[in-house]
Amino acid sequence: MTVTHDHTHAEHRQSFITRWIFSQDHKVIGIQYLMTSLLMAAIGGFLSMLIRMQLGFPTWNFYWAQWLFPGGFADFKMKPDFYPAVVTMHGTIMVFFVLTTALSGGFGNFLIPLTIGARDMAFPFLNMMSYWLYPPAIVILLISFLVTGGAAAAGWTAYPPLSALRNAVPGSLWGQTLWLVSLALLIVGFLFGSLNYITTVFNLRARGMTMSRLPLVTWAQFLTAILMLLSFPVLFAAVIMLLFDRHLGTSFFIPSGLVVGSQLVTHQGGNPILWQHLFWFLGHPEVYVLILPPMGIVSEILSNNSRKPIFGYTFMVGSLSAITFLSFLVWGHHMFTSGMHPLVGTAFMVTTLLIAVPSAIKVFNWLATLWRAQIRFTSAMLFAIGFVSLFVTGGLTGVFLASPAVDIYFQDTFFVVAHFHFVMASAALFGLFAGTYHWFPKMFGRMMNERLGKIHFWLTFVGIYATFYPMHFAGTAGMMRRIFSTTQYEFLRGLAGMNMFISVAAFGLGIAQLIFAYNFINSWIRGPKADRNPWKSNTLEWQTESPPPHGNWGAHEPTVHRWPYDYSVPGATDDFIPQTVPAVPAVSGAAVDESDGKPT
Amino acid sequence: MTPTTAPTLERKRPGPPGGPAGPGWDRGFGQPDRDRDGDAHRVPLARIAVWLVVATVTLLFAAFTSTYLARRMEPDWQTLQMPGILWLNTAVLAVSSFLLEWSRREGLKQQLPRLRAGLIIATVLGVVFLAGQILAWRQLAATGIFLASSPHSSFFYLLTGAHGVHILGGLIALFYAVGKTRTTGSVEAVFEPAATFWHFLGVLWLYLLVLLFWI
């Protein structure tokens, strides 16, 4: 193999602080992002348990909850003010502080340099800055539970005027300000990260790593970074203007003639719909920021565990790119009920339905990859297959909701909650689990417990369907998305039993995640040592040590000779041929010498 | 879709090192086949990064623009008189940009003292521009027009403020470049991205001026 790079960073000496806390190593930053996100997932998940507790058992007394949130409970029952704050924080934490940070920040950081054969990101210092904006954002967000009025309560979409007028609801007082500041910090961190990812993929690929040899997981991260780079500044602009409206007396989003607490609001002339446009111009690409990285992860795991090449690599790259592009043209489908001109609504319907095409291409690709394969059912593989199932279930309801006529009925009902919890939330979560089970050996050098992993999968898979599937029916029956209790209206009383069922399923789902937490921590401490390539994978990250050393590749960067999906190649001795293995010239069907081409 | 073929005959093309290739539709994208024996052959990372920054900032101001265009349709819209000092500021920023380009060309001719002189004057003019912007704010405030006075004044302060923050970032890059020209002879990697960003900010300023006062 061609020896390329001479100097190595492996001898670089580091103190504990520069190595594990203020580290500029992309692997450490990736793990920091992942671990912090998992902690936030515990918080966001706990908040969802509070939501289900209230909706399933609105008449029960919850003594422990009043002890935990003295401001949010009275007489051991949740205050109606507190419920929307919990919903808001659950949504905000899960979307921005768990899934975006874990999938893009965690896996993106860890995998991009390793899969392209680079020693690190293009801008390691910027990368460290990107992570270190995240903990302050968390602190600011969580502190809002403790300030006067409590946490923000205008929903994760923060629609004005609820979010713009400081006396609209208790959470609008200080909680909303902290929410906006926290998000602004996080956005800057995301922009640093995506700048880094794009530059790295453009410029630091190893010799021979053409774009058409890039693993799909890296393609997905690359396109996600482009999405983030172009959509988050728009939310940033909106956040700045909303902060101005709240604290500096401007009227960008606040209309004339509002009366709050029998006092006329002094702001006038603003337009709250503007916020919706700006928010969803980010908001829709954001859901693809959440789903593209899992698509890449799942493609990788499905191919690897089917021991077959991915069915249509070019079509996968093409459909990922098509989704990236189309996601900028569909934001209006979140606003069909905002008074939008029907013609505009129809245009947004068409672009939205178009997304079904690349989505279907991907699903058929995954199914064709599985077709007649000798499947290896690892925990990661189970979660990857589960991802396909959840994505299809949620995607189909997306086709309904894309039609304005249907959406106007379903707007802000539990049908929408069911839809996005399948297609975006739990599908992305399955991508996160699949990726964690798959790359854990590379991250920590130890294997996770497969038996616990499979138990975790089945409980989670059944739990997700039991929790979210009935929500379709609740929504069809008219249950509102952010309603505080099924006892509010006569017509919702009939749904009390269903909500109790959903809550019990959700509690089971929540408890099942403790298995994952135990497995993660236990395997980290005393899991069996992993060798370099436990899954017999082709991609570059598996050709170095587990965990990879600082600088990733020892003395020499790898040279890439083939695409990443040479599984079960006819005539080869092994059923996988790593990307570093050169082609054997002019000897048909010759055995491939595996030791050759390894980058040490 | 040929990649599934056995690793037999290596196709002879001036492409990446042998083996079954991917679809091959990306030849020439980036520089995957470049010589990696040293860093000299790489595109400077900062040159890629600066264009990505330009893209992000463009989207930021696109968001402000769409809000501006929608907001000015409301009945309470009144356009401010443009503060006269903005003409002067615009001229200063334009001269700064032209000087930067002149010094870049001198640099290409290895006229390093001229490059340095042009760079320093351009940077100083950048500081003057920022001071002029603050003066424009003070003049407006003296006539009783503040951030919350009218929708147009809100946008004026918001957009000039956001532009000013980016000018500050551009100045930091230029100061960094000035420092680099003192210590090293090679300035390309620092100078060019800083200049690109500075020119972008100049164009952005012209755009904002047109947006705020001429449409």
HADDOCK unambig.tbl for C-alpha pairs under 7 A between the chains (distance, minus, plus):
assign (segid A and resid 4 and name CA) (segid B and resid 36 and name CA) 6.21 0.50 0.50
assign (segid A and resid 4 and name CA) (segid B and resid 37 and name CA) 5.26 0.50 0.50
assign (segid A and resid 5 and name CA) (segid B and resid 37 and name CA) 5.88 0.50 0.50
assign (segid A and resid 122 and name CA) (segid B and resid 45 and name CA) 6.88 0.50 0.50
assign (segid A and resid 195 and name CA) (segid B and resid 49 and name CA) 6.48 0.50 0.50
assign (segid A and resid 195 and name CA) (segid B and resid 52 and name CA) 6.44 0.50 0.50
assign (segid A and resid 199 and name CA) (segid B and resid 45 and name CA) 6.77 0.50 0.50
assign (segid A and resid 199 and name CA) (segid B and resid 48 and name CA) 6.22 0.50 0.50
assign (segid A and resid 199 and name CA) (segid B and resid 49 and name CA) 6.28 0.50 0.50
assign (segid A and resid 202 and name CA) (segid B and resid 30 and name CA) 6.03 0.50 0.50
assign (segid A and resid 205 and name CA) (segid B and resid 32 and name CA) 6.84 0.50 0.50
assign (segid A and resid 207 and name CA) (segid B and resid 32 and name CA) 6.38 0.50 0.50
assign (segid A and resid 207 and name CA) (segid B and resid 33 and name CA) 6.20 0.50 0.50
assign (segid A and resid 207 and name CA) (segid B and resid 36 and name CA) 6.74 0.50 0.50
assign (segid A and resid 208 and name CA) (segid B and resid 16 and name CA) 4.71 0.50 0.50
assign (segid A and resid 208 and name CA) (segid B and resid 17 and name CA) 5.57 0.50 0.50
assign (segid A and resid 208 and name CA) (segid B and resid 32 and name CA) 6.11 0.50 0.50
assign (segid A and resid 208 and name CA) (segid B and resid 33 and name CA) 6.03 0.50 0.50
assign (segid A and resid 209 and name CA) (segid B and resid 32 and name CA) 6.11 0.50 0.50
assign (segid A and resid 210 and name CA) (segid B and resid 32 and name CA) 5.11 0.50 0.50
assign (segid A and resid 211 and name CA) (segid B and resid 26 and name CA) 6.07 0.50 0.50
assign (segid A and resid 212 and name CA) (segid B and resid 22 and name CA) 4.93 0.50 0.50
assign (segid A and resid 212 and name CA) (segid B and resid 23 and name CA) 6.07 0.50 0.50
assign (segid A and resid 212 and name CA) (segid B and resid 24 and name CA) 6.00 0.50 0.50
assign (segid A and resid 212 and name CA) (segid B and resid 25 and name CA) 6.92 0.50 0.50
assign (segid A and resid 212 and name CA) (segid B and resid 26 and name CA) 6.07 0.50 0.50
assign (segid A and resid 213 and name CA) (segid B and resid 22 and name CA) 5.32 0.50 0.50
assign (segid A and resid 229 and name CA) (segid B and resid 56 and name CA) 5.87 0.50 0.50
assign (segid A and resid 230 and name CA) (segid B and resid 56 and name CA) 5.76 0.50 0.50
assign (segid A and resid 230 and name CA) (segid B and resid 59 and name CA) 6.23 0.50 0.50
assign (segid A and resid 233 and name CA) (segid B and resid 56 and name CA) 6.16 0.50 0.50
assign (segid A and resid 233 and name CA) (segid B and resid 59 and name CA) 6.03 0.50 0.50
assign (segid A and resid 233 and name CA) (segid B and resid 60 and name CA) 4.74 0.50 0.50
assign (segid A and resid 234 and name CA) (segid B and resid 59 and name CA) 6.21 0.50 0.50
assign (segid A and resid 234 and name CA) (segid B and resid 60 and name CA) 5.23 0.50 0.50
assign (segid A and resid 234 and name CA) (segid B and resid 63 and name CA) 5.23 0.50 0.50
assign (segid A and resid 237 and name CA) (segid B and resid 60 and name CA) 5.87 0.50 0.50
assign (segid A and resid 237 and name CA) (segid B and resid 63 and name CA) 6.31 0.50 0.50
assign (segid A and resid 237 and name CA) (segid B and resid 64 and name CA) 6.37 0.50 0.50
assign (segid A and resid 248 and name CA) (segid B and resid 148 and name CA) 6.80 0.50 0.50
assign (segid A and resid 249 and name CA) (segid B and resid 148 and name CA) 5.18 0.50 0.50
assign (segid A and resid 250 and name CA) (segid B and resid 147 and name CA) 6.81 0.50 0.50
assign (segid A and resid 250 and name CA) (segid B and resid 148 and name CA) 4.62 0.50 0.50
assign (segid A and resid 250 and name CA) (segid B and resid 154 and name CA) 6.17 0.50 0.50
assign (segid A and resid 251 and name CA) (segid B and resid 151 and name CA) 6.75 0.50 0.50
assign (segid A and resid 269 and name CA) (segid B and resid 74 and name CA) 6.29 0.50 0.50
assign (segid A and resid 269 and name CA) (segid B and resid 76 and name CA) 6.09 0.50 0.50
assign (segid A and resid 270 and name CA) (segid B and resid 71 and name CA) 6.79 0.50 0.50
assign (segid A and resid 274 and name CA) (segid B and resid 67 and name CA) 6.38 0.50 0.50
assign (segid A and resid 278 and name CA) (segid B and resid 63 and name CA) 6.87 0.50 0.50
assign (segid A and resid 314 and name CA) (segid B and resid 23 and name CA) 6.77 0.50 0.50
assign (segid A and resid 561 and name CA) (segid B and resid 17 and name CA) 5.42 0.50 0.50
assign (segid A and resid 561 and name CA) (segid B and resid 18 and name CA) 5.51 0.50 0.50
assign (segid A and resid 561 and name CA) (segid B and resid 19 and name CA) 5.17 0.50 0.50
assign (segid A and resid 562 and name CA) (segid B and resid 19 and name CA) 5.04 0.50 0.50
assign (segid A and resid 562 and name CA) (segid B and resid 20 and name CA) 5.26 0.50 0.50
assign (segid A and resid 562 and name CA) (segid B and resid 21 and name CA) 5.37 0.50 0.50
assign (segid A and resid 563 and name CA) (segid B and resid 20 and name CA) 6.85 0.50 0.50
assign (segid A and resid 563 and name CA) (segid B and resid 21 and name CA) 5.81 0.50 0.50
assign (segid A and resid 563 and name CA) (segid B and resid 22 and name CA) 5.36 0.50 0.50
assign (segid A and resid 566 and name CA) (segid B and resid 4 and name CA) 6.60 0.50 0.50
assign (segid A and resid 569 and name CA) (segid B and resid 4 and name CA) 6.56 0.50 0.50
assign (segid A and resid 569 and name CA) (segid B and resid 6 and name CA) 5.77 0.50 0.50
assign (segid A and resid 570 and name CA) (segid B and resid 6 and name CA) 5.90 0.50 0.50
assign (segid A and resid 571 and name CA) (segid B and resid 6 and name CA) 6.70 0.50 0.50
assign (segid A and resid 582 and name CA) (segid B and resid 18 and name CA) 6.62 0.50 0.50
assign (segid A and resid 582 and name CA) (segid B and resid 19 and name CA) 5.99 0.50 0.50
assign (segid A and resid 583 and name CA) (segid B and resid 7 and name CA) 5.48 0.50 0.50
assign (segid A and resid 583 and name CA) (segid B and resid 8 and name CA) 6.75 0.50 0.50
assign (segid A and resid 583 and name CA) (segid B and resid 10 and name CA) 6.59 0.50 0.50
assign (segid A and resid 583 and name CA) (segid B and resid 18 and name CA) 5.94 0.50 0.50
assign (segid A and resid 583 and name CA) (segid B and resid 19 and name CA) 4.31 0.50 0.50
assign (segid A and resid 584 and name CA) (segid B and resid 7 and name CA) 6.44 0.50 0.50
assign (segid A and resid 584 and name CA) (segid B and resid 8 and name CA) 6.09 0.50 0.50
assign (segid A and resid 585 and name CA) (segid B and resid 8 and name CA) 6.29 0.50 0.50
assign (segid A and resid 585 and name CA) (segid B and resid 9 and name CA) 5.49 0.50 0.50
assign (segid A and resid 585 and name CA) (segid B and resid 10 and name CA) 5.76 0.50 0.50
assign (segid A and resid 586 and name CA) (segid B and resid 8 and name CA) 6.06 0.50 0.50
assign (segid A and resid 586 and name CA) (segid B and resid 9 and name CA) 4.94 0.50 0.50
assign (segid A and resid 587 and name CA) (segid B and resid 8 and name CA) 6.07 0.50 0.50
assign (segid A and resid 588 and name CA) (segid B and resid 8 and name CA) 4.90 0.50 0.50
assign (segid A and resid 589 and name CA) (segid B and resid 6 and name CA) 6.99 0.50 0.50
assign (segid A and resid 589 and name CA) (segid B and resid 8 and name CA) 6.39 0.50 0.50
